[in-house]
Amino acid sequence: MSEPTKEELMARIAELEKQAGAKKSGKLEFKVGDKGGVSVYGLGRFPVTLYYEQWIRLLDAGEDLRAYLEANKNRLKLKQTT
């Protein structure tokens, strides 16, 4: 197998950069890990991983969490929209 040319390498780099840019679209992705936890990608730098029961508890507390966030909004750090 021969070594790739400079042009082939540059094309591959451009392709990978395009793929990486697409992943930063703000879309959430879900994956099941080897140990059975569900990870959510796209919220921040690192994924959030919880097990089934934990996700169910969190989802069941959704209304309470939303109310808590609204009640404490003035104390929270929010992203500035420009």
N, C-alpha and C positions, 0 to 999 in steps of 0.2 A: 504494500500500500504506500503510495507516494505522499509526500508532505503537501498540505494544501497551499495554494498560492496566496499571495498577499490580498488579492482581490476577493478570493473565496473567504478568507478570514474576516475581511472588512464587511462583506455581505452577511456573514454569520453574526458578527457583532451587532450590526444594524438590526437584524432580525430579533436577537435577544433583547436589545434595548427597547424595541417596539413592544415585545411581549411584556417586559417589566413595566413599561408605561401603562399598558392596558390593565395590569393588576392593580394599579393605584387609582382606579376609577371610583373608588368609594363603595364598590359592590361588596356585599358580605358573602363569604364562602364558608361552607360547613364541611367538616371532614370527621370521620370516625377514626380514632387512633387505635393502635395495636392493643391498648389496654381497655378499650371499650368506652373511652370518654369522647365527647363531641366537642370539637374545637371550632371556634368562630374566628375567621380571619377577616381583616379589613377594619377592625375597630381602632387599632393602634399598631404600634411597632411589633408587639407580640400577640399571639393568639390567646383567646380566653377559652380554657378547657374545663368543662364540668361533666360529671356523670349524669345519666338519665334522671335520677331522682332529684339531683340538684337543679337541673334545668326546669323540671316540673315545678319545684318549689319556687324558683325565681319567676317563672311565668305566672304562677298562681298569685304571687305578690305584686304583679305588674301595676295594678291600680294604686296600691299603697305606695309603691316606689315612685310612680309618676306624681302623686300628691306630695310626697316628701320632697322630691326635686323642685317642684313648683314653690313649695313653702320656703325652701332654702335657696332659691335661685340667686338672691342677692349676695349670698356667701360663697357661691360656686364660681370657679374659674370657667369662663365661657370663651369660645373662639370668637375673635372679632371678624365680622364679615366686612369685606372691603368692596 
